[in-house]
Every structure is written in C-alpha cells, then in structure tokens.
Amino acid sequence: MKDKTICRQHARNLDTLKRVFSDGAAALVECQRKSDGAVVAMLCAVGYDGKEYQITPFAEMVNGNPFEMYAPPNPKGGFYEKGIR
C-alpha cells in the first residue's frame, strides 16, 4: 500500500521529532521555500555545537484549515472524502 510506504519512510523523522520535543529543541522557524520563493513556517529541530546553531527543517506548517485541505485514511481502506469522521 502506498500510504503505509510513505509513513514508513517518515517514521525515523517522527522518532527524531519526538526526541527534539522531549529535549526542548523544537522551534517554529520562518524559512524560504527554494522551489517558489514563498516564505513559510517550518517545524524545525535546533542543535547547538558550542559555537553555532544548526536548524534542521522537518515539516512545513499548513496555511489554512487542515480539516478542509486533507482527507484522513479510512480504516476500511482509502480515504474519507469529506474529512475526519
């Protein structure tokens, strides 16, 4: 199934994000998307090596109502057409 494959690919990132939140090293950072130049809010991990900070972007935040933009998976297969039920 395609959707399970996609989730497996991101499972490691999710584990990293859990650790980042636990350590208090998560930040919401304004970044510029390279593909179109749009300024977007990104969920980032912030590391510090003693000299400088490193920001690692993980997820772009949704602009708009996510309940109107995305259809969640239906346990019976496929996706709900009109949003979360």
N, C-alpha and C positions, 0 to 999 in steps of 0.2 A: 504494500500500500504506500502510495506516495506521501501521504500526510505523516505516517509513522516514520518514514525515512527522514523527512525534513526534521521532525522532532529529535530523532537520534543524533542528527548532525549537530544540533544545538544543545544537547544535553550537557556537554562539557562546559560550554559557556554559562549555562544555568548554574552549574556547580560552582564555577568561578564567581558568578554574581552573588550567590548565597554567601560565600566566604567574604566577599567585598563588603556586603551589607553587615555581616556579623562583625567585621573589623572596623566598621565606620568609615570605610574608604570609598564610598559611593558618592557621586556628585552628578548634578544636573548641569550640563555644560552647553553653552551656545556654540555650535560648530557650523562650518560652511560645507554643504554637500558639494563634492567635486563635480558630479555629473551635470548639475544645472546651476550651481552657484547659490542655491537657496540657503538661507540661514535657518537652522533647525535646532531644536532642543534634543540633546542626546543624553542617555543614561551612560555614565562612564565610571570606570574604575580609576582611582588616583593612587599612584605609587610615588614613593619618595626614596631616593637612593642616598640621601645625606647631603646632596648638592643641588639637585633639581627634581622637579615634579615630572612625572610621566602620566599622561592622560590616555587611557585606552577606551575608545568608544565601543559600546556593546549594542545599544538599541536606540533607534530614533523614536521619539515620543510622537504619539498620534495627535495631529491637529484636527479637531472636530470631535464628534460624538462617536466613540468606537462601537457603541451598540448599533449605530446606523451604518457603520462602514464595514463591519466584519460579521461573517456568519460562523458561529462555533460548530464544532463537529457534533453530529448526531450519533448517539451510541448505537443506533441501528444501521449506521453507515451513511456516508456522505456528510452533508452539512445542513443545518437548519436554514431555510430560505429567508426567513424574516428576523433573524437574530436569536438571542438566547430565549429559551422557553423554560 
